[in-house]
Amino acid sequence: MLSYLAAALPSHTGAAARLLAVQCALRMDSKGQVRLPAGVLRSLCLSRDPAPWSELEQARWLYRTPTSLDVAVRVVVAQILDGGLFAQRPARPDRRSAADWALRAARDGCVGAGDPPLRLFALCLAAHAESSAGRGCTEMDRIARECGLAPAALFPVLDQLAAFGPLASWNVTLASGNLYWELLPKGDQRQSADPTAT
């Protein structure tokens, strides 16, 4: 889904909008409607930010229905406009499971949990890693496209994730342009980014 969205969304789409698009794409029903509960939006750290929704609406990727915020059930309702997503759909329970996994992967071990670029990058690395070993290798340009970043902008984010997030190590082979990384074991977490924290 990350690869599909990298092609379907405009290149200038921000990380918060991309995180939202992943959840919408994985949670949509057979008619392209998605209902995002307030808890999902809180987990994305987007419960009060209308900007990612506006970005996706301006890209004509989705629109929120006029009654998109139902105060009684606290759900945002949107209609996906991207017809190509219907060809990408595995079985609905598998997509829901993937959506829940994506929430955890973007959050777990990420000290800068409120920082959408860090969360999106953590999700991309987890999605491309071998699940058993926690190691991954892919083209640096591919990860950059999926995160909506220029390739040169990846290095500071990788350093930040290695210092305070879920990344144990990383390196780039310049000849091939491949990015190699290893994630910390599940449950292991670096110390807080705040040097005064004890």
PAZAPA-4460 file (N, C-alpha, C; in steps of 0.05 Angstrom, whole numbers, plus 32768, in hexadecimal, padded with zeros to 4 digits):
% residues 198
    n_x    n_y    n_z   ca_x   ca_y   ca_z    c_x    c_y    c_z   seq   type   mol
   8011   7FE8   8000   8000   8000   8000   8011   8019   8000     1      M     A
   8028   8018   800E   803A   802F   800F   8044   8035   7FF3     2      L     A
   804B   8021   7FE4   8055   8025   7FC8   803F   8030   7FB6     3      S     A
   8027   8025   7FB9   8011   802F   7FA9   800B   804C   7FAF     4      Y     A
   800B   8054   7FC9   8005   806F   7FD0   801B   8082   7FC7     5      L     A
   8034   8078   7FC7   804A   8089   7FBD   8046   8091   7FA0     6      A     A
   8039   8080   7F90   8033   8086   7F75   8019   8096   7F72     7      A     A
   8005   8090   7F83   7FEB   809C   7F80   7FE9   80B8   7F8B     8      A     A
   7FF8   80BF   7FA0   7FF6   80D9   7FAC   800B   80EC   7FA0     9      L     A
   8005   8106   7F9F   8019   8119   7F95   8032   8118   7FA5    10      P     A
   8049   811D   7F99   8063   811A   7FA6   8066   812D   7FBE    11      S     A
   8057   8144   7FBE   805A   8157   7FD4   8047   8151   7FEB    12      H     A
   8039   813A   7FEA   8027   8133   8000   8038   812E   8019    13      T     A
   802F   813A   802F   803E   8139   8048   803B   811E   8056    14      G     A
   804D   811A   806A   804D   8100   8078   8034   80FB   8088    15      A     A
   8028   810F   8094   800F   810B   80A3   7FF9   8102   8090    16      A     A
   7FF7   810F   8079   7FE2   8107   8065   7FE8   80EA   805B    17      A     A
   8001   80E3   8058   8007   80C8   804F   8000   80B3   8064    18      R     A
   8005   80B9   807E   7FFD   80A7   8093   7FDF   80A3   8093    19      L     A
   7FD0   80B9   8090   7FB3   80B9   808F   7FAA   80A9   8077    20      L     A
   7FB7   80AD   8060   7FAF   809E   8047   7FB3   8080   804A    21      A     A
   7FC8   8077   8058   7FCC   805B   805D   7FB5   804F   806C    22      V     A
   7FAD   805D   8082   7F97   8053   8092   7F7C   8053   8082    23      Q     A
   7F77   8068   8073   7F5F   8069   8063   7F5E   8053   804E    24      C     A
   7F74   804F   8040   7F76   803B   802B   7F71   801F   8036    25      A     A
   7F7C   8019   804E   7F7A   7FFF   805A   7F5F   7FFA   8068    26      L     A
   7F52   8010   806F   7F39   800D   807E   7F20   8012   806D    27      R     A
   7F23   8018   8054   7F0B   801E   8043   7EFB   8005   803F    28      M     A
   7EE1   8009   803A   7ECF   7FF2   8034   7ECE   7FEE   8016    29      D     A
   7EBD   7FDC   800D   7EBB   7FD5   7FF1   7EB1   7FEC   7FDF    30      S     A
   7EA5   8000   7FEC   7E9B   8017   7FDD   7EAE   802F   7FDE    31      K     A
   7EC5   802B   7FEB   7ED9   8041   7FEE   7ED4   8053   8005    32      G     A
   7EC1   804C   8016   7EBC   805D   802E   7ECD   8054   8045    33      Q     A
   7ED7   8067   8054   7EE7   8061   806B   7EDC   8070   8083    34      V     A
   7EDC   8063   809A   7ED2   806F   80B3   7EEA   806C   80C7    35      R     A
   7EF6   8083   80CD   7F0D   8082   80DF   7F04   808B   80FB    36      L     A
   7F05   8079   810F   7EFE   8080   812A   7F12   8094   8136    37      P     A
   7F09   80A3   814A   7F1A   80B7   8157   7F33   80AA   8162    38      A     A
   7F32   8091   816B   7F49   8084   8176   7F5F   807F   8162    39      G     A
   7F57   8079   8149   7F6B   8076   8133   7F78   8091   812E    40      V     A
   7F68   80A6   812D   7F74   80C1   8127   7F86   80CA   813E    41      L     A
   7F7F   80C3   8157   7F90   80C9   816E   7FAB   80BA   816B    42      R     A
   7FA9   80A1   8164   7FC2   8091   8160   7FD4   809C   814B    43      S     A
   7FC8   80A9   8137   7FD7   80B5   8121   7FE1   80D1   8129    44      L     A
   7FD8   80DB   8141   7FDE   80F6   814B   7FD2   810A   8137    45      C     A
   7FBA   8104   812C   7FAD   8116   8118   7F91   811D   8120    46      L     A
   7F89   8118   813A   7F6D   811C   8141   7F64   8139   813E    47      S     A
   7F75   814C   8140   7F6D   8168   813F   7F78   8177   8127    48      R     A
   7F86   8169   8115   7F94   8176   80FF   7F84   8172   80E5    49      D     A
   7F78   8187   80DA   7F69   8184   80C1   7F7B   8184   80A8    50      P     A
   7F95   818C   80AB   7FA6   818F   8094   7FAA   8176   8084    51      A     A
   7FAF   815E   8090   7FB2   8146   8080   7F99   813F   806F    52      P     A
   7F82   8143   807B   7F69   813F   806D   7F67   8152   8055    53      W     A
   7F6E   816B   805A   7F6C   817F   8044   7F80   8178   802E    54      S     A
   7F98   816F   8035   7FAB   8167   8020   7FA0   8151   800E    55      E     A
   7F94   813D   801B   7F89   8126   800B   7F71   812F   7FFB    56      L     A
   7F61   8141   8005   7F4A   814C   7FF6   7F54   815D   7FDE    57      E     A
   7F68   816D   7FE2   7F73   817E   7FCD   7F7F   816C   7FB7    58      Q     A
   7F8A   8155   7FBF   7F95   8143   7FAB   7F7F   8132   7F9D    59      A     A
   7F67   8137   7FA5   7F4F   8128   7F9B   7F52   810A   7F9F    60      R     A
   7F5E   8103   7FB6   7F61   80E7   7FBD   7F4A   80DD   7FCE    61      W     A
   7F3E   80EF   7FDE   7F27   80E8   7FEE   7F18   8102   7FF4    62      L     A
   7F00   80FF   7FFE   7EF2   8116   800A   7EE3   810D   8022    63      Y     A
   7EE2   811F   8036   7ED2   811A   804E   7EB5   811F   8049    64      R     A
   7EA4   810E   8052   7E88   8112   804E   7E7E   812A   805E    65      T     A
   7E68   8137   8056   7E5F   814F   8065   7E5B   814A   8083    66      P     A
   7E53   8132   808A   7E50   812B   80A6   7E68   811A   80B0    67      T     A
   7E80   8122   80A8   7E97   8112   80AD   7E9F   810F   80CA    68      S     A
   7E96   8122   80DA   7E9D   8120   80F7   7E83   811C   8106    69      L     A
   7E7E   8103   810D   7E66   80FC   811C   7E6E   80FD   813A    70      D     A
   7E65   8111   8148   7E6E   8115   8164   7E65   80FE   8175    71      V     A
   7E4E   80F2   8170   7E44   80DC   8180   7E56   80C4   817F    72      A     A
   7E5F   80BC   8168   7E70   80A4   8166   7E8D   80AB   8160    73      V     A
   7E92   80C5   815D   7EAE   80CE   815A   7EBC   80C0   8143    74      R     A
   7EB1   80C3   812B   7EBC   80B6   8113   7EBE   80CA   80FD    75      V     A
   7ED4   80CA   80EE   7ED6   80DA   80D6   7ED0   80C7   80BE    76      V     A
   7EBE   80D0   80AD   7EB5   80C0   8097   7EC0   80CD   807D    77      V     A
   7ECC   80BD   806C   7ED7   80C8   8053   7ED2   80B5   803C    78      A     A
   7ED2   80BF   8024   7ECE   80AF   800C   7EE8   80B0   7FFC    79      Q     A
   7EF4   8099   7FF7   7F0C   8097   7FE7   7F05   809C   7FC9    80      I     A
   7F14   80AD   7FBC   7F0F   80B2   7F9F   7F22   80A4   7F8D    81      L     A
   7F36   8097   7F98   7F4B   8089   7F88   7F41   806E   7F80    82      D     A
   7F37   806B   7F68   7F2D   8051   7F5E   7F42   803B   7F5D    83      G     A
   7F5B   8043   7F5A   7F70   802F   7F59   7F73   801E   7F72    84      G     A
   7F69   8029   7F89   7F6B   801A   7FA2   7F5B   8001   7FA1    85      L     A
   7F46   8000   7F91   7F35   7FE8   7F91   7F44   7FD0   7F85    86      F     A
   7F58   7FD5   7F75   7F69   7FBF   7F6A   7F7E   7FB7   7F7E    87      A     A
   7F82   7FC6   7F93   7F97   7FC1   7FA7   7F8D   7FB2   7FBF    88      Q     A
   7F74   7FAC   7FC0   7F68   7FA2   7FD9   7F6A   7F84   7FDD    89      R     A
   7F78   7F7D   7FF3   7F75   7F61   7FFC   7F5B   7F5E   800B    90      P     A
   7F57   7F47   8017   7F3E   7F43   8027   7F3C   7F58   803D    91      A     A
   7F24   7F60   8042   7F1F   7F76   8056   7F2C   7F70   8071    92      R     A
   7F29   7F58   807D   7F36   7F53   8097   7F54   7F57   8095    93      P     A
   7F61   7F4F   807F   7F7D   7F52   807C   7F85   7F70   807B    94      D     A
   7F74   7F80   806E   7F7A   7F9D   806D   7F77   7FA9   8088    95      R     A
   7F63   7FA2   8097   7F5F   7FAD   80B2   7F77   7FA5   80C4    96      R     A
   7F80   7F8D   80C2   7F97   7F84   80D1   7FAF   7F94   80C9    97      S     A
   7FB3   7F99   80AF   7FCA   7FA9   80A6   7FC8   7FC5   80B0    98      A     A
   7FAF   7FD0   80B1   7FAC   7FEC   80BB   7FB4   7FEE   80D9    99      A     A
   7FAC   7FDA   80E9   7FB3   7FDA   8105   7FD1   7FD7   8108   100      D     A
   7FDD   7FC5   80F8   7FFA   7FC1   80F9   8009   7FDB   80F2   101      W     A
   7FFE   7FEA   80DD   800B   8003   80D5   800A   8018   80EB   102      A     A
   7FF4   8019   80FA   7FF3   802B   8111   8009   8025   8125   103      L     A
   800C   800C   812B   8020   8004   813F   803C   8008   8135   104      R     A
   8041   8001   811C   805C   8004   8110   8065   8021   810F   105      A     A
   8052   8033   810A   8059   8050   8109   805D   805C   8124   106      A     A
   8052   804F   8139   8053   805A   8154   8068   804D   8165   107      R     A
   806B   8032   8164   807C   8024   8177   8099   802B   8175   108      D     A
   80A4   8032   818C   80C1   8038   818D   80C8   8053   8181   109      G     A
   80B5   8063   8178   80BB   807C   816B   80B8   8093   817F   110      C     A
   80CE   809D   818A   80CD   80B2   819E   80BF   80CB   8193   111      V     A
   80C4   80D2   817A   80B7   80E9   816E   809C   80E1   8162   112      G     A
   808B   80D5   8174   8071   80CA   816A   805F   80DF   815E   113      A     A
   8063   80F8   8166   8052   810D   815B   805D   8118   8141   114      G     A
   8074   810E   8138   8081   8118   8120   807A   8106   8109   115      D     A
   8067   810E   80F7   805E   80FC   80E1   8074   80F1   80D0   116      P     A
   8089   8101   80C8   809E   80F5   80B7   80AC   80DE   80C5   117      P     A
   80B1   80E0   80DF   80BE   80CA   80ED   80AC   80B2   80EE   118      L     A
   8092   80B6   80F3   807F   80A0   80F5   807C   8092   80DA   119      R     A
   807A   80A2   80C4   8077   8096   80AA   8090   8087   80A2   120      L     A
   80A8   8092   80A8   80C1   8084   80A2   80C3   806A   80B2   121      F     A
   80BC   806A   80CC   80BC   8052   80DC   80A9   803D   80D0   122      A     A
   8092   8046   80C6   807F   8033   80B9   808B   8027   80A0   123      L     A
   8097   8038   808F   80A3   802E   8076   80B9   8019   807C   124      C     A
   80CB   801F   808F   80E0   800D   8096   80D5   7FF2   80A0   125      L     A
   80C1   7FF4   80B2   80B5   7FDB   80BD   80A7   7FCB   80A6   126      A     A
   809A   7FD9   8094   808C   7FCB   807E   809F   7FBD   806B   127      A     A
   80B7   7FC8   8067   80CA   7FBC   8055   80DE   7FAA   8062   128      H     A
   80DC   7FA7   807C   80EF   7F95   808B   80E5   7F78   808B   129      A     A
   80F7   7F66   808C   80F0   7F4A   8090   80E4   7F48   80AC   130      E     A
   80CC   7F3D   80AE   80BE   7F3E   80C8   80CD   7F2E   80DD   131      S     A
   80DA   7F18   80D6   80E7   7F08   80EB   8102   7F14   80F4   132      S     A
   8111   7F1F   80E1   812C   7F28   80E8   812D   7F46   80EE   133      A     A
   8119   7F55   80E5   811A   7F72   80EA   812E   7F81   80D9   134      G     A
   8138   7F74   80C3   814B   7F80   80B1   813D   7F86   8097   135      R     A
   8147   7F9B   8089   813B   7FA1   8070   814F   7FAD   805C   136      G     A
   8148   7FAC   8043   8158   7FB7   802E   8145   7FBF   8017   137      C     A
   8147   7FD7   800F   8138   7FE0   7FF7   8145   7FF9   7FEC   138      T     A
   813C   8001   7FD4   8148   8018   7FC7   8141   8031   7FD7   139      E     A
   8156   8042   7FDB   8152   805B   7FEA   813D   806C   7FDD   140      M     A
   813D   806D   7FC2   8129   807D   7FB4   810D   8074   7FBA   141      D     A
   8109   805A   7FBC   80EE   804F   7FC2   80E4   8059   7FDD   142      R     A
   80F5   8056   7FF1   80ED   805F   800C   80E7   807D   800C   143      I     A
   80F8   808C   7FFE   80F4   80A9   7FFC   80D9   80B0   7FF0   144      A     A
   80D2   80A2   7FDA   80B8   80A7   7FCD   80A1   80A0   7FE0   145      R     A
   80A3   808A   7FEE   808D   8082   8000   808A   8095   8017   146      E     A
   80A0   80A2   801F   809F   80B5   8035   809A   80D2   802B   147      C     A
   809A   80D6   8011   8097   80F1   8006   80AE   8103   800B   148      G     A
   80C6   80F8   800C   80DE   8107   8012   80F2   8106   7FFB   149      L     A
   8104   8119   7FF9   811A   8118   7FE7   812E   8104   7FF3   150      A     A
   813C   80F4   7FE2   814F   80E0   7FEE   8163   80EC   8002   151      P     A
   816D   8104   7FFD   8180   8110   8010   8173   8115   802B   152      A     A
   8159   8119   802C   814B   811F   8045   8148   8106   8057   153      A     A
   814E   80EE   804B   814C   80D6   805B   8160   80D4   8071   154      L     A
   8178   80DD   806C   818E   80D9   807F   8189   80E4   809B   155      F     A
   8180   80FD   809D   817A   8107   80B8   8164   80F7   80C6   156      P     A
   8150   80EE   80B7   813A   80DF   80C3   8144   80C4   80CC   157      V     A
   8155   80B7   80BC   8161   809E   80C4   8172   80A1   80DD   158      L     A
   8182   80B6   80DE   8192   80BC   80F6   8181   80BF   810F   159      D     A
   816B   80CD   810C   8159   80D2   8122   814C   80B8   812B   160      Q     A
   8143   80A7   8118   8137   808E   8120   814B   807B   812C   161      L     A
   8165   807D   8123   817A   806C   812F   8181   8075   814B   162      A     A
   8180   808F   8150   8187   809A   816A   8171   8096   817F   163      A     A
   8158   8099   8177   8142   809A   818A   812A   8089   8183   164      F     A
   812C   807A   816E   8114   806B   8165   8118   804E   8162   165      G     A
   810A   8042   814F   810B   8025   814C   8121   801A   813B   166      P     A
   8134   802B   8133   8149   8022   8120   8163   801C   812F   167      L     A
   816D   8003   812C   8186   7FFB   8138   819E   8005   8128   168      A     A
   819D   8003   810D   81B3   800C   80FD   81A9   800F   80E0   169      S     A
   81B8   801E   80D0   81B2   8022   80B4   81CB   8029   80A5   170      W     A
   81CB   8023   808B   81E0   802D   8079   81D5   802D   805C   171      N     A
   81E3   803C   804B   81DB   803E   802F   81F3   8036   801F   172      V     A
   81EE   8025   800B   8203   801E   7FF7   8200   8031   7FE0   173      T     A
   8212   8044   7FDD   820F   8059   7FC9   8210   804E   7FAD   174      L     A
   821F   8039   7FA8   8220   802E   7F8D   8205   8024   7F83   175      A     A
   81F7   8017   7F95   81DD   800C   7F8D   81C5   801E   7F95   176      S     A
   81CA   8030   7FA8   81B4   8040   7FB2   81A2   8031   7FC5   177      G     A
   81AB   801B   7FCF   819A   800B   7FE1   819E   8014   7FFE   178      N     A
   8188   8015   800D   8188   801B   8029   8185   8000   8038   179      L     A
   8197   7FFB   804B   8196   7FE4   805C   8191   7FED   8079   180      Y     A
   8180   7FDE   8088   817B   7FE6   80A3   8174   7FCE   80B4   181      W     A
   8176   7FD2   80CE   816E   7FBE   80E2   815E   7FCC   80F7   182      E     A
   8146   7FC1   80FD   8135   7FCC   8112   813D   7FC1   812D   183      L     A
   8138   7FD0   8142   813C   7FC6   815D   8128   7FAF   8161   184      L     A
   812F   7F9C   8172   811C   7F87   8179   8103   7F93   8185   185      P     A
   80ED   7F85   8180   80D3   7F8F   818A   80D4   7F92   81A9   186      K     A
   80CB   7FA9   81B2   80CB   7FAF   81CF   80E4   7FBE   81D8   187      G     A
   80FA   7FBD   81C8   8112   7FCC   81CE   810E   7FE9   81C5   188      D     A
   8116   7FFC   81D5   8112   8018   81CD   812A   8028   81D7   189      Q     A
   8132   803B   81C7   8148   804D   81CE   813F   805F   81E4   190      R     A
   8152   806D   81F0   814C   8080   8205   813E   8098   81F9   191      Q     A
   8131   80A7   8209   8122   80BF   8200   8135   80D3   81F2   192      S     A
   8129   80E1   81DF   8138   80F6   81D0   813F   810D   81E2   193      A     A
   8132   8110   81F9   8137   8126   820B   814F   811F   821C   194      D     A
   8165   812E   8219   817E   8127   8228   817B   812B   8245   195      P     A
   8167   813B   824E   8163   813F   826B   8151   812A   8277   196      T     A
   8146   8118   8267   8134   8103   8272   8145   80EF   8281   197      A     A
   8139   80E5   8297   8148   80D1   82A7   8138   80B8   82A8   198      T     A
***
